[in-house]
Amino acid sequence: MSIVHRLAVGWLVDHLSFINQCGYEICDSFAQPGGVTPNTSATSTEDCHSISAFATTPSSSNGPSYCPGNAIETEGKRAKMRYVFREEFFDVSKPHIAAAPEEQLCQGCPEVSLTEIKASSSREEYQEGAKSDTGDSLATARKKRKRKCVFNQGELDALEYHSKVRKLIWEGTLDLVQEGLKSGFLHCMTAKLSCRKSNVPQHVVCGLAELCEMAKQFPAVNESDHQAVCVLEEETSSAEQDLLSCIVENSSNCAKRIVLMGQKYLVPPRSSFLLSDISCLQPLLNYKKKYDVIVIDPPWENKSVKRSNRYSSLSSWQIKQIPVPALAASNCLVVTWVTNRQKHLRFVKDELYPHWSVKTLAEWHWVKITTAGEFVLPLDSLHKKPYEVLILGRVQGNVKEALRKSEGVLPIPEHQLIVSIPCSLHSHKPPLAAAKHKT
């Protein structure tokens, strides 16, 4: 089960288990009797130069299990190769930044006022400033430190918000972590684990961003073009343009492999996708399907991202152009991931959701912990928090239809926590399947 523990405050979630439950099995048929297919690993680079996040284990429905390195022998039968996500991507055994002993989760939540949080953040900034001042003149260093101790309005808003949710996050996370420690899902072995060499590859390459950029160069699909679906059959290596201009659908009960720009990807069973960005969504509209749940994780504008040029961001105006009303079924649940900037949180509640005719219902938090049950970052850190925000709402459409479909729909509780060990791959969010049990 991907839900390890469920309490009134929320869920302790096993993200890795959820991925592996999605059914990443490849069904292979063998034309030649007695054919022999070698057991391969998805970590092999072959003709692509990326490092895969998946490894394979052979599983035949008509024969014994096989050890790694063995060949799978078949006699005209179908065999399955099961892919599992590599565990080391979830081996977060120690915090990214260690908290002071008195600020560690297991110590319990101390009562701290907003003034004390500000003072703590100022000390943190002063210490960081002192480290960066090495080699500067005394006068320059003093100016830097003085400037670092002054909060701008955005930081003040963030501190005020944090002071309101801090106790809820601390105490709720502690309750779920204690359950995880009792069951053995989490383990207090930080000292031993932190000494172990990390096996996580440092350069995991994903070409999806490049593919989306390529998609912008192709002719736009208009409303009258209804040839918008590509159904995957066997292993596919279609021209990128064929897959970029339409919905790609895997309607089978097995995963399918596709090759794009020399890289292999697994498409889960009974799933479909559009590889594009919001400027090229016409194929999705032509697909003529309505969705009961829409999850959006926008690339919010961010000074740090802009400086590093890691990926492109979207302005508030661009995010509002996502055609949610045209894609949403009656009573559709809309979930939007938001950074900890209050400007973005207010925009979703006050502008974005009203623009889409979505009523805000609840605000949840994803709390990131280590395998030992500690916050991955100090809870009171000024710039980076160990939690992210989700804003949940429902589409408000035709009143009669909404009332008819709302029968049996449970109300969404406020301030729920999703606690999990985060994936070390950038911006991988936890599964929200738990929400279905509450909505």
C-alpha positions in Angstrom: 0.0 0.0 0.0 1.2 3.5 -0.8 -0.6 4.8 2.3 1.5 3.5 5.2 -0.5 5.2 8.0 -3.7 7.3 8.1 -4.6 9.5 11.0 -7.0 12.4 11.5 -4.2 14.9 10.6 -3.4 13.2 7.3 -1.3 10.4 5.8 2.2 8.9 5.9 2.8 8.0 2.2 5.2 5.6 0.6 5.9 7.3 -2.8 8.2 4.5 -4.0 5.5 1.9 -3.4 2.9 3.9 -5.3 5.1 4.2 -8.4 5.8 0.4 -8.4 2.1 -0.3 -8.0 1.3 1.5 -11.2 2.0 -1.8 -13.2 5.3 -1.1 -15.1 5.3 -4.6 -16.7 6.3 -5.1 -20.3 4.6 -8.0 -22.1 6.9 -9.6 -24.6 5.7 -12.2 -27.2 8.2 -14.6 -28.8 7.7 -15.7 -32.4 10.3 -18.4 -32.3 9.7 -21.5 -30.1 12.4 -22.0 -27.6 13.6 -18.4 -28.1 15.9 -17.0 -25.5 15.8 -13.4 -24.4 18.5 -12.1 -22.2 17.6 -10.5 -18.9 18.5 -6.9 -19.4 18.6 -3.9 -17.0 17.0 -0.5 -17.6 20.1 1.1 -16.3 22.0 0.1 -19.4 22.8 3.1 -21.5 22.7 1.3 -24.9 22.1 4.0 -27.5 21.0 6.7 -25.1 23.2 8.6 -22.7 20.9 9.0 -19.8 20.7 7.1 -16.5 17.4 5.5 -16.0 15.4 5.7 -12.8 14.1 2.2 -13.3 15.6 -1.3 -12.9 14.1 -4.5 -14.2 13.2 -7.8 -12.7 12.0 -10.7 -14.9 8.7 -12.3 -14.1 7.1 -15.0 -16.2 3.5 -16.0 -15.6 4.3 -19.5 -17.0 7.5 -20.5 -15.3 9.8 -20.2 -12.3 11.3 -16.9 -11.1 14.8 -16.0 -12.4 17.8 -14.6 -10.8 19.5 -11.4 -12.2 21.8 -12.4 -15.0 19.9 -15.4 -16.1 18.2 -15.7 -19.5 14.4 -16.1 -19.7 13.6 -19.2 -21.8 10.2 -19.4 -23.4 8.4 -21.7 -25.8 6.2 -19.4 -27.8 4.6 -18.1 -24.6 4.3 -14.5 -23.4 6.7 -13.4 -20.7 6.6 -10.2 -18.6 9.5 -8.0 -17.6 8.7 -6.0 -14.5 10.3 -2.6 -14.0 10.7 -1.1 -10.5 11.8 2.4 -9.5 15.3 2.5 -8.1 15.2 2.7 -4.3 18.2 4.9 -4.0 16.3 7.8 -5.3 14.3 7.7 -2.1 17.3 7.1 0.2 17.1 10.4 2.0 18.8 9.3 5.2 19.8 12.7 6.6 18.5 16.3 6.4 19.8 18.6 3.7 20.4 21.1 6.4 20.6 19.8 10.0 18.4 21.5 12.5 19.6 22.6 15.9 19.1 19.9 18.6 16.2 21.8 20.2 14.5 22.2 16.8 14.5 18.6 15.8 11.1 17.0 15.3 11.4 14.4 18.0 11.9 17.1 20.7 8.3 18.2 20.4 6.9 21.5 19.2 8.1 24.4 21.3 5.7 27.4 21.6 7.3 30.1 19.5 5.9 33.5 18.7 6.2 35.3 15.4 8.8 37.7 17.0 10.9 34.7 18.0 10.7 33.2 14.5 11.8 36.5 13.0 14.8 36.6 15.5 15.7 33.0 14.7 15.6 33.8 10.9 17.7 36.9 11.5 20.4 34.9 13.3 20.3 32.3 10.4 20.8 35.1 7.9 23.5 36.7 9.9 25.5 33.4 10.1 25.1 32.9 6.4 26.2 36.5 5.8 29.2 36.0 8.0 30.3 33.0 6.0 30.1 34.9 2.7 31.9 37.9 4.1 35.3 36.2 4.1 37.7 38.5 2.3 35.5 41.5 2.4 36.4 44.7 4.2 34.9 45.3 7.6 32.7 48.1 6.4 31.3 46.0 3.5 30.7 43.1 5.7 28.7 45.2 8.2 26.6 46.6 5.3 25.8 43.1 4.0 24.9 41.8 7.5 22.7 44.8 8.2 20.9 44.4 4.9 20.4 40.7 5.5 18.7 41.3 8.8 15.9 43.5 7.3 12.9 41.6 6.0 11.1 42.6 2.9 7.3 42.5 2.7 7.3 39.1 1.0 9.4 37.6 3.7 7.2 39.2 6.4 4.1 37.7 4.8 5.8 34.3 4.6 6.8 34.4 8.3 3.3 35.4 9.3 1.8 32.5 7.3 4.5 30.1 8.7 3.6 31.1 12.3 0.0 30.1 11.7 0.7 26.6 10.2 3.9 25.8 12.2 2.3 24.0 15.2 -0.1 22.1 12.9 2.7 20.9 10.7 5.0 20.0 13.6 2.5 18.1 15.7 0.8 16.4 12.8 4.1 15.3 11.3 5.3 14.0 14.7 2.2 11.9 15.2 2.6 10.3 11.7 6.3 9.8 12.1 5.8 8.1 15.5 3.4 5.6 13.8 6.0 5.1 11.0 8.7 4.4 13.6 6.5 1.9 15.4 5.7 0.0 12.3 9.3 0.0 11.0 8.6 2.0 7.9 10.9 4.7 9.3 14.0 3.9 11.4 16.1 5.9 13.8 19.4 5.0 12.2 20.5 8.4 11.0 24.0 8.1 12.3 24.7 4.8 10.5 22.9 5.8 7.3 24.6 9.2 7.0 28.0 7.5 6.8 26.9 5.3 3.9 28.0 6.3 0.5 25.2 7.5 -1.7 24.4 5.5 -4.8 22.2 8.1 -6.4 23.5 9.0 -9.9 24.4 12.7 -10.0 23.5 13.3 -13.7 20.1 11.9 -14.5 19.2 13.3 -17.9 15.6 13.8 -19.0 14.8 15.1 -22.4 11.2 16.0 -21.8 11.9 19.7 -21.6 13.7 19.6 -24.9 10.9 17.6 -26.5 8.4 20.2 -25.3 10.5 23.0 -26.9 10.6 21.0 -30.1 6.8 20.7 -30.0 6.5 24.5 -30.2 8.2 24.5 -33.6 5.5 22.2 -35.2 2.4 23.6 -36.9 -0.4 24.2 -34.5 -3.3 21.8 -34.4 -6.7 23.5 -35.0 -10.1 22.6 -33.7 -11.2 20.8 -36.8 -8.3 18.3 -36.7 -9.8 15.4 -34.9 -7.0 12.9 -35.7 -5.6 13.5 -32.3 -4.9 10.1 -30.8 -1.9 7.8 -31.3 -2.6 4.3 -29.8 0.6 2.5 -28.7 1.0 -1.0 -30.0 4.3 -2.8 -29.5 7.6 -1.0 -28.6 7.4 2.2 -30.5 10.1 4.4 -32.0 7.8 6.8 -33.9 9.0 10.1 -35.3 8.9 12.7 -32.5 6.5 14.9 -34.6 3.9 12.0 -34.7 3.8 11.8 -30.9 4.1 15.6 -30.2 1.0 16.5 -32.3 -1.5 14.2 -30.6 -2.6 12.4 -27.5 -0.5 9.2 -27.0 -2.6 6.4 -25.5 -1.8 3.1 -23.9 -5.1 1.2 -23.5 -3.5 -2.1 -22.7 -3.0 -3.7 -19.3 0.8 -3.6 -19.7 3.3 -0.8 -19.8 4.6 0.3 -23.2 8.1 1.4 -24.1 8.6 4.4 -26.4 11.8 5.9 -27.7 12.0 9.7 -28.0 15.2 11.5 -29.0 17.2 8.4 -28.3 15.8 8.0 -24.7 13.5 5.2 -23.5 10.4 6.0 -21.6 7.8 3.7 -19.9 4.1 4.6 -20.4 1.9 3.1 -17.6 -1.0 0.8 -18.5 -4.4 2.4 -19.2 -2.9 5.9 -19.4 -2.5 8.6 -22.0 -0.5 11.8 -22.2 0.1 14.9 -24.3 3.8 15.9 -24.6 3.5 19.6 -24.9 3.3 22.9 -23.0 0.2 25.1 -22.4 0.7 26.9 -25.7 -0.1 23.7 -27.6 -3.1 22.2 -25.8 -5.5 21.9 -28.8 -5.0 18.1 -29.1 -6.1 17.7 -25.5 -9.3 19.7 -26.2 -9.9 17.7 -29.3 -9.6 14.5 -27.2 -13.2 15.4 -26.0 -12.7 13.9 -22.5 -13.7 15.5 -19.2 -11.7 14.9 -16.0 -12.9 14.4 -12.5 -9.5 15.4 -11.0 -7.0 17.9 -12.5 -3.6 18.4 -10.8 -1.5 21.4 -11.8 2.1 22.0 -10.8 3.0 25.3 -12.5 6.6 26.5 -13.0 6.1 29.6 -10.9 8.2 32.7 -11.5 11.1 32.6 -9.1 14.3 34.8 -8.9 16.5 31.8 -8.1 15.2 29.8 -11.1 15.6 32.9 -13.4 19.2 33.4 -12.3 20.1 29.7 -12.8 18.1 29.3 -16.0 17.2 25.7 -15.1 13.8 25.8 -16.7 11.3 28.3 -18.1 8.7 29.8 -15.8 5.1 30.9 -16.4 3.6 34.3 -15.6 0.4 34.6 -13.8 -1.3 35.6 -17.0 0.0 32.5 -18.8 -1.2 30.2 -16.0 -4.7 31.7 -16.3 -4.8 30.6 -19.9 -4.8 26.9 -19.1 -8.3 25.8 -20.2 -9.4 24.1 -17.0 -13.1 24.9 -17.5 -13.1 23.2 -20.9 -11.4 20.1 -19.5 -13.2 19.7 -16.1 -16.2 17.5 -15.5 -18.9 18.7 -13.2 -17.7 18.8 -9.6 -14.1 18.3 -10.8 -11.5 18.5 -8.1 -8.7 20.9 -9.0 -5.4 20.7 -7.1 -2.7 23.3 -7.5 0.8 23.0 -6.1 2.1 26.4 -4.8 5.5 27.5 -3.6 5.8 29.1 -0.2 5.6 32.6 -1.6 2.4 34.2 -0.3 2.1 36.2 -3.6 1.4 32.9 -5.4 -0.9 31.5 -2.8 -3.0 34.7 -2.8 -3.1 34.6 -6.7 -4.5 31.1 -6.8 -7.2 31.8 -4.2 -8.2 35.3 -5.2 -7.6 35.3 -9.0 -6.9 32.0 -10.6 -9.6 29.9 -9.1 -12.4 32.5 -9.5 -11.2 32.9 -13.2 -11.7 29.2 -13.7 -15.0 29.1 -11.7 -13.3 27.0 -9.0 -14.3 27.4 -5.4 -11.4 27.1 -2.9 -12.1 24.3 -0.4 -9.0 23.5 1.5 -5.3 24.0 1.9 -3.1 21.0 2.5 0.7 20.6 3.1 3.2 18.1 1.8 5.9 17.6 4.5 9.2 16.2 3.5 11.0 13.9 5.9 14.1 11.6 6.0 14.1 7.9 6.4 14.7 8.5 10.1 11.7 10.7 10.4 13.3 14.2 10.6 12.4 17.3 8.6 14.7 17.5 5.5 15.2 21.2 6.3 14.8 23.1 9.6 11.1 24.0 10.0 11.9 27.6 10.8 14.4 28.2 8.0 13.7 31.5 6.3 14.1 30.8 2.6 13.5 27.0 2.3 10.9 25.1 4.2 10.4 21.3 4.5 6.9 21.7 3.3 4.9 22.7 0.2 1.3 23.9 -0.2 -1.6 22.4 -2.2 -4.7 24.3 -2.7 -7.8 22.2 -3.4 -11.0 23.4 -5.0 -14.1 22.3 -7.0 -15.4 23.5 -10.3 -18.7 25.3 -9.9 -20.8 24.6 -13.0 -24.4 23.9 -13.7 -26.2 23.9 -10.3 -28.6 21.0 -11.0 -25.8 18.8 -12.5 -23.5 19.7 -9.6 -26.1 18.8 -7.0 -26.8 15.5 -8.8 -23.1 14.5 -9.0 -22.3 15.8 -5.4 -24.4 13.0 -3.9 -22.1 10.8 -1.9 -19.1 13.2 -2.3 -17.5 13.7 1.1 -16.5 17.2 2.1 -12.8 18.0 1.8 -11.2 18.5 5.2 -9.0 21.5 5.8 -5.3 21.4 6.8 -4.4 17.8 6.0 -0.8 16.6 5.8 0.8 14.3 3.3 4.1 13.2 4.9 6.6 11.3 2.8 10.3 10.8 2.0 10.9 13.0 -1.1 12.4 11.7 -4.4 15.8 13.1 -5.1 14.8 13.8 -8.7 13.8 17.4 -9.2 10.2 18.4 -8.3 8.8 14.9 -8.0 5.6 15.3 -6.1 4.0 12.6 -3.9 1.0 10.6 -4.9 -2.4 12.2 -4.2 -4.4 9.0 -4.4 -4.9 9.4 -0.7 -7.1 12.4 -1.4 -9.6 10.1 -3.1 -10.4 8.5 0.2 -11.4 11.9 1.6 -13.2 13.4 -1.4 
